[in-house]
């Protein structure tokens, strides 16, 4: 989503790179706050990490899932998107630190460094693979659409730089931006499915007497 949101702002809503980055602020600002809150809940309030992981997974599914409903014909960033980003930011922030805390609780000190390294590697690998899949989804959706709307030269220019959309006439511009919006919504559907799988797997962390940090 960190890549998807600013790209969508530029391709669909005609935002500049700076404006595209600013649309990500609700997610980026709430995520560290949720991370700090997670540390307080597991460290000071002694809430079992499992419950925070579960809440984080639910919020991620809801936040990302709601982005699938974003309109494809909007000419500016829908205000609802910022609310969805807040949900995602809280979910990402809660899950980020809590999983590391959970690892310290369930893994022996002897194997902790290996576990931390594996967890970090899985996150990086998962993000890389998901990014590649999302790019493929967008290109597969966009290619046939562009062939129907613009010339091959114009399509090549758009692939090289999204700013080339501004050189099209108004009818073409609207059609191309809608095609991008449809592609990004398909990406969001894929990411929602992945988040839902994450939610399902989080239930396997359940214990009859959930362990607490410290």
Secondary structure in CASP SS format (residue, H / E / C, confidence):
PFRMAT SS
TARGET T0000
AUTHOR 0000-0000-0000
METHOD secondary structure of the structure
MODEL  1
X C 1.00
X C 1.00
X C 1.00
X H 1.00
X H 1.00
X H 1.00
X H 1.00
X H 1.00
X H 1.00
X H 1.00
X H 1.00
X H 1.00
X H 1.00
X C 1.00
X C 1.00
X C 1.00
X H 1.00
X H 1.00
X H 1.00
X H 1.00
X H 1.00
X H 1.00
X C 1.00
X C 1.00
X H 1.00
X H 1.00
X H 1.00
X H 1.00
X H 1.00
X H 1.00
X H 1.00
X H 1.00
X H 1.00
X H 1.00
X H 1.00
X H 1.00
X H 1.00
X H 1.00
X H 1.00
X H 1.00
X H 1.00
X H 1.00
X H 1.00
X C 1.00
X C 1.00
X C 1.00
X C 1.00
X C 1.00
X H 1.00
X H 1.00
X H 1.00
X H 1.00
X H 1.00
X H 1.00
X H 1.00
X H 1.00
X H 1.00
X H 1.00
X H 1.00
X H 1.00
X H 1.00
X H 1.00
X H 1.00
X H 1.00
X H 1.00
X H 1.00
X H 1.00
X C 1.00
X C 1.00
X C 1.00
X C 1.00
X C 1.00
X C 1.00
X C 1.00
X C 1.00
X C 1.00
X C 1.00
X C 1.00
X H 1.00
X H 1.00
X H 1.00
X H 1.00
X H 1.00
X H 1.00
X H 1.00
X H 1.00
X H 1.00
X H 1.00
X H 1.00
X H 1.00
X H 1.00
X H 1.00
X H 1.00
X H 1.00
X H 1.00
X H 1.00
X H 1.00
X H 1.00
X H 1.00
X H 1.00
X H 1.00
X H 1.00
X H 1.00
X H 1.00
X H 1.00
X H 1.00
X C 1.00
X C 1.00
X H 1.00
X H 1.00
X H 1.00
X H 1.00
X H 1.00
X H 1.00
X H 1.00
X H 1.00
X H 1.00
X H 1.00
X H 1.00
X H 1.00
X H 1.00
X H 1.00
X H 1.00
X H 1.00
X H 1.00
X H 1.00
X H 1.00
X H 1.00
X H 1.00
X H 1.00
X H 1.00
X H 1.00
X H 1.00
X H 1.00
X H 1.00
X H 1.00
X H 1.00
X H 1.00
X H 1.00
X H 1.00
X H 1.00
X H 1.00
X H 1.00
X H 1.00
X H 1.00
X H 1.00
X H 1.00
X H 1.00
X H 1.00
X C 1.00
X C 1.00
X H 1.00
X H 1.00
X H 1.00
X H 1.00
X H 1.00
X H 1.00
X H 1.00
X H 1.00
X H 1.00
X C 1.00
X H 1.00
X H 1.00
X H 1.00
X H 1.00
X H 1.00
X H 1.00
X C 1.00
X C 1.00
X H 1.00
X H 1.00
X H 1.00
X H 1.00
X H 1.00
X H 1.00
X H 1.00
X H 1.00
X H 1.00
X H 1.00
X H 1.00
X H 1.00
X H 1.00
X H 1.00
X H 1.00
X H 1.00
X H 1.00
X H 1.00
X H 1.00
X H 1.00
X H 1.00
X H 1.00
X H 1.00
X H 1.00
X H 1.00
X H 1.00
X H 1.00
X H 1.00
X H 1.00
X H 1.00
X H 1.00
X H 1.00
X H 1.00
X H 1.00
X H 1.00
X H 1.00
X C 1.00
X C 1.00
X C 1.00
X C 1.00
X C 1.00
X C 1.00
X C 1.00
X C 1.00
X C 1.00
END
